[in-house]
Amino acid sequence: MTLATVDSHLSYIAALQELARSALPSYGFSSNIEVSLLSHSENTVFRLANPNTGWRAVMRVHRANYQTPNAIQSELDWMTALNEAGIATPQPLRTVDGESLIQMETDLAGKRMVAAFAWVDGDFPDEANLMPSLEKLGELSARMHLQSRQWHRPGYFERNSWNLEDTVGESGRWGRWRDAPWLDRQQVKVLEQARDLMTLRLNSFGKSPEKYGLIHADLRIANLLVKGDRTTIIDFDDCGLGWFLHDMATALSFIEHRPDRLDLMLRWADGYARHGALTESDIEEFPTFLMQRRLQLLAWMASHSETDLAQSLGERWVAGTADLAADYLRKMG
């Protein structure tokens, strides 16, 4: 990254920080609130803190031209409904006018949507101790899926879908997997064959209401905060309509190639069984959903190749994706 690029990035973050600060009066927050950067990826998230009282909150400035206001409001509504059902999520805060989402004018690519959330204390689960975390993810997934089937969505409800075309199609939401760096011709051929088999199996699997509905779509360890007996699910930015078993596959995001992947998936199923039901045909398709997720992430790498995460995954991870596809074809073809 050049010095000019660094300066441009810092200026951009500073402008978003000022935007977040200008939204404080809408929530009735004190003018002495500190606004500091928490994360910057797809959206930009700031920590709000009152140094005198210890009060904290989170403010999220949404990326431009990705989700509509109705789509973001639908996300916030679902998070609220999950809280009411006893499933902990960050609680959206209301403005002085009673709104949970506001629109701010800015010179940064036009209007930006802003939302604020109550602060959640907690730590990420230990990634070195995967089995208990996978079981917890399965349990939480089952509870969320039960709630999503029963939830009466608002009339303006709008969220993205994560079907085959949206995840691994030529016009996928995250780009084309075949554009990922380091792919050679033979690897592309193997991945195409795996995609074709996956397509046949998922078309046969179907989209009946017990299999397809509103999901988190990124329910992995990095999106859990744990404090004592309380586990809070965060980052609903990708929530939308998809196969419920997509949430199983997202639990293994970026590690789908591990030799113990079947054990990890079955541990997720153990947790799921506490609040939900899985059929033999569901479990049989675990590798198919894992393959779908891995190809989706390969597409993400193609469209985010400049990011630190994509660079850290590197050529070995791409080769591991082709190896996973070859194993999928041997066992499921």
PENOR-V397827 format. One record per run of one state. SS is the DSSP state (H for helix, E for strand, C for the rest). FROM is the first residue (numbers start at 1). TO is the last residue. Records with the same first field share a line. If there is no record, write none. Layout:
SS=FROM-TO  FROM-TO
This chain:
C=1-2  23-23  28-33  41-43  50-55  62-68  85-88  90-91  93-101  105-111  119-122  124-129  151-160  162-163  169-176  180-184  206-211  216-220  228-229  234-239  244-245  251-260  273-279  285-285  304-307  333-333
H=3-22  24-27  69-84  130-150  164-168  177-179  185-205  221-223  246-250  261-272  280-284  286-303  308-332
E=34-40  44-49  56-61  89-89  92-92  102-104  112-118  123-123  161-161  212-215  224-227  230-233  240-243
